[in-house]
Amino acid sequence: QVQLVESGGGLVQAGGSLRLSCSASGNANVMGWYRQAPGKQRELVATITSGGFTNYADSVKGRFTISRDNAKNTVYLEMNSLKPDDTAVYYCNVRRFGEVYWGQGTQVTVSS
């Protein structure tokens, strides 16, 4: 069992920045972030492998950057040029030896 602890959500004005962090209690093959806005399905934001290969949703390319510290089992999401459409609950996601784990979610609200 892997425990995930997220931090860094909050309220920000459009054009602003936020940084999310997620620390895992064990190592992981793939770490990433998903988000779910009210009335919408959960969607991929970005993922990163243990080797540093990244994947982004088209809607965040060029604005968000995912990174990880393997020594700390921590994944980060740097979010810049935030838009009201980015408002959602952001969930950390970790895949480890065929198992999938989710964080509790952190709210990101972008005001116009």
N, C-alpha and C positions, 0 to 999 in steps of 0.2 A: 504494500500500500504506500502511495506517495501522497504527502500532504503539500498543498500549494498555498502560499500566502501572497496575496496581491496588495499593491499599494499604488497611490499616485493619481487616482481619479479626482475629479472636482469640477468646478464651474469656471469657465473661461469665456472671454469674448471672442467673437469671430476674428480670425487672423492670429490668435494667440497660440501658445504651445503648452503641452503637458507631457510628462514622462511617466509611463507606467512601469512598474517592476513586479516580477513574480519569482519568488524563491521556492524551489522544490526541495523536498527532504531527501531526494535521491537523484542519481543522474538520469538523463533522458536522451533518447535518440533524437526526437523532434520536439521542439518547444514552439509555441505560437500563441497568437491572440485571435479571438473571434469576438464578434459583437452582435448584440440583439437590440434593435430599436423597438419601441412600442408598436404592437400590431404587425411586426415583421418577423421573418424567420432568422435564426442565428446564421451569421455569415462569416466566412473567412476574412481576416484582416491581413495577417502575415504569419509566416512560419520560418523557422531556421533550424537546420540540421546541426548535429554535433560538429560537423566539418565546416559549418559556416555558410552552407548553401541557403539562399533566401528565396522566398516566394511571396508576392504581394497581390492583393486585390487591385484591380485596375483603378478603382476609385481612390486609392490612397498612394499610388505610385508617385514618387517625387515629393511627397509631403511627409510620409511616415518612414521611420527607419527602425528595423528590428535588429537587435544584437543580443549576444549572450556571453556570459562568463561561465565557462565550463567548470572552473575550479570552485565556483560558488553555486553552481546549479541554478543560476538566475538568468532570466530572460527580461529584456527591456524593450519598450516600445516608445520611441521618441516621436511625438506627434506635433508637427508644425503646420502653420497655415490652416488651422482648424476651421471647419465650416459647421453651420447649424445641422447639416445632414450627418455629421459625425456623432451627433448626440445618440448615446446608446449605453447599455451596460456592456462592459468589456470583460471577457472571460479569458483567463489563462488556460492553455491546453497543453498537456504533456503526453507524449507517447513513449512508452517504455516497454520493451520486450512484448510487444503485441497488446499491451493494455493501454487504455486511454484514461486520463485523469483531467478533471476540470476544477478550476478555482471557483471561489464563491461569487465572483463578479465584482466589478468596481464601476460606479456610475461616472460617466463623462457627459457633461452638459455644456454645449456651446451656444451662447446667446448671440443674437444678431444685433 
